[in-house]
Amino acid sequence: MIQHESHPSDSSTRIEELHAGGASLEGVGARSEDGGLSASVLDAALDYHRRGFAPLPLRGKQPATDLIRKTHGTGRTTTLAGRGADEEQVRFWFADPAVNVGVFCGEPSGGLVVVDVDDPALLAEATLPLTPTVTTGRGYHLYYRTDVPVGNERHEWGEIRAQAPLYVVAPASVHDSGVRYRWRRGLGDLALADFTHVRLPERTKNARSDHSQQQDQIRPTKAVLLGPCPTRDQAGEGWLRSFDRDPRAVEAMARALGIEAPLGKPFRYILQDERNA
């Protein structure tokens, strides 16, 4: 179980401080010649496992289902998130240095909530308690904890990932751009702050811009229907059946049918007069 320390309520950071090169506390791993981290992915994965996080192997950003199947009998990330992995299995996954490491969000990792910021400019007014922070190929991952249920959310600035089988790519993985994920504020320097102290601007928390809605409308063909599913099972055609476990795919298909209700909420059945479908 992860042990968390409390943070003063006024201990917060701003996205622009990260851009300006604020605190630069390092996480796991040894120093390299360029002052960064030279931890192997295996070292990083073992460190996450020992800290109470639930790691998983990735090829790029997608689950390495072939490796997961060898240790768990199935490539499904939902199964892996529920069962977890022991140290021997972690060592097997990351014996190959080309494999990236991911970390499950939510209960498997002790209530981990990750604020995934792709467009920092849209979060200029957010209040974000100081917490371990990762520099990614596009933006930042801010690691928080929660003792109460938090839902997965998508916004124009990025995402909130709080429930498995959603996961994040973790240091010392390599981004598609060739940039390595790095700890800007490391797990060894800061405890995970409580997500309840995060304050997001109302305009980004409760509404989406027209631009973001247009992007969502083309997601079914460009990112979901033609792209790999994050919970896919590559055995035969098993990945096709995983669409109903991918919240993004379900939302996209619902929108195509004219259903705008959030997942899990009643909606009006469009083929007959049924208001509690």
HUPEFEN-V367695 format. One line per field, one symbol per residue. ss: DSSP state (@ for helix, = for strand, . for the rest). psi: psi as a letter, one per 40 degrees, with the letter a starting at -180 (. if undefined). A space follows every 50 residues. Layout:
# HUPEFEN-V367695
ss=???
psi=???
This chain:
# HUPEFEN-V367695
ss=...........==.@@@@@...........=.....=...@@@@@@@@@@ ....=====..==.@@@@@@@@....@@@@@@@...@@@@@@@......= ====.=@@@..======..@@@@...===...===....======..... ..===..====.....====...=.....=.====.......==@@@.=. .@@@@....@@@@@@@@@@@@@@@@............@@@@@@@@.@@@@ @@@@@@............=....=...
psi=hhhiiiiidegiiidddddefbifhibiiihideeaifhidddddddddd eeihiiiihbeihgdddddddeeiehdddddddaiidddddddfdheehi hihiiaddfffhhhhhhdgddefdeihhihihhhhaedbihhhiiieihh ihihidebihhehieiiihiifihideehhhihdhidediihihdeehhi hddddeiiiddddddddedddddddeiihefihehbfdddeedeehdddd ddddddeeheiiheiiihheeighef.
